[in-house]
């Protein structure tokens, strides 16, 4: 038996690689099934840390930064974040929360206004703060 020709093997390898990259195999062929299996294995078996993926923190959307007004920072705060907090303590509580979230120890909430929907239900609060 003759040994395989290296030039022929290189040509076959290039052809296979080109067909793989350009996804040139017909559906229901074994090559197509192998490529789909490789893709699925990559999607489901790749560790999360490879992509620096972090778990979502559920309270991230509870505070939104709005455009500034008269030099003050404006935040929309979900009503659930201040549930059970008396009106007198809202500004102090929000000052602590916003300082921690923004990493700005000079941020002070000066005013908190409730935001009501068309039916008079509490949607959240507008917090006005200065640095």
C-alpha positions in Angstrom: 0.0 0.0 0.0 1.2 3.5 -0.9 1.6 6.2 1.8 -0.9 9.1 1.4 0.3 12.1 -0.7 0.8 15.1 1.7 -0.2 17.6 -1.0 -3.5 15.8 -1.6 -4.2 15.6 2.2 -3.6 19.4 2.6 -5.9 20.1 -0.4 -8.6 17.9 1.2 -8.2 19.6 4.5 -8.5 23.1 3.0 -11.6 22.1 1.1 -13.2 20.6 4.3 -12.3 23.7 6.3 -13.7 26.0 3.6 -16.9 24.1 3.5 -17.2 24.1 7.3 -16.6 27.9 7.6 -19.0 28.7 4.7 -21.6 26.1 6.1 -21.7 24.4 2.7 -23.2 21.0 3.8 -26.8 20.1 3.0 -29.3 19.6 5.8 -29.7 16.1 7.2 -26.2 15.2 6.2 -23.9 13.8 8.8 -21.5 16.7 8.5 -24.4 19.2 9.1 -25.5 17.2 12.2 -21.9 17.2 13.6 -21.6 21.0 13.1 -24.9 21.6 14.9 -23.8 19.3 17.7 -20.5 21.2 18.1 -22.4 24.5 18.2 -24.9 23.2 20.8 -22.1 21.8 22.9 -20.3 25.2 22.8 -23.5 27.0 23.8 -24.4 24.8 26.7 -21.0 23.6 28.0 -19.0 26.9 27.8 -18.3 28.1 31.4 -20.0 31.5 32.2 -16.6 32.9 33.4 -15.2 32.8 29.9 -17.5 35.6 29.0 -17.1 37.5 32.3 -20.9 37.1 32.7 -22.3 38.2 36.0 -25.6 37.3 37.5 -28.3 40.0 37.3 -29.1 41.8 40.4 -32.9 42.1 40.7 -32.8 45.6 42.2 -30.8 47.2 39.4 -33.9 48.5 37.6 -35.4 49.8 40.8 -33.5 53.1 40.4 -33.1 55.0 37.2 -31.0 58.1 36.6 -32.9 60.8 34.7 -31.6 64.0 33.0 -30.4 66.6 35.6 -32.7 69.4 36.5 -31.3 72.8 37.7 -27.9 71.3 38.6 -29.5 68.5 40.7 -29.3 64.8 39.9 -32.8 63.3 39.4 -33.5 59.6 40.1 -36.7 57.6 39.6 -37.1 55.1 42.4 -39.4 52.1 42.3 -42.0 52.3 45.1 -41.1 48.8 46.4 -37.7 50.1 47.4 -39.2 52.5 49.9 -42.1 50.3 51.0 -42.8 50.8 54.7 -40.5 53.9 55.1 -42.2 56.9 56.6 -42.3 60.2 54.6 -39.9 61.9 57.0 -37.2 59.2 56.6 -37.4 58.7 52.8 -34.8 61.3 51.9 -32.3 59.8 54.5 -32.9 56.3 53.4 -32.5 57.2 49.7 -29.4 59.2 50.4 -27.7 56.1 51.9 -28.9 53.9 49.0 -27.9 56.3 46.3 -24.5 56.9 47.9 -23.8 53.2 47.9 -25.1 52.6 44.3 -23.3 55.6 42.8 -20.2 55.4 45.0 -20.6 59.1 45.6 -20.3 59.9 49.3 -21.2 63.5 48.7 -24.6 62.8 47.2 -27.5 64.1 49.3 -31.2 63.7 48.5 -32.8 67.1 49.1 -36.4 66.3 48.0 -38.5 63.2 47.4 -41.8 63.5 45.4 -44.3 60.6 44.9 -45.2 59.8 41.3 -48.8 58.7 40.8 -50.4 57.0 37.7 -53.7 58.1 36.1 -55.7 56.2 38.7 -53.9 57.8 41.7 -51.8 54.6 42.4 -48.2 55.1 43.6 -45.8 54.2 40.8 -42.6 55.4 42.4 -40.7 58.4 43.6 -38.7 61.2 42.0 -35.6 61.9 44.1 -33.7 65.1 43.6 -30.1 65.1 44.9 -27.1 67.3 44.8 -23.4 66.4 45.1 
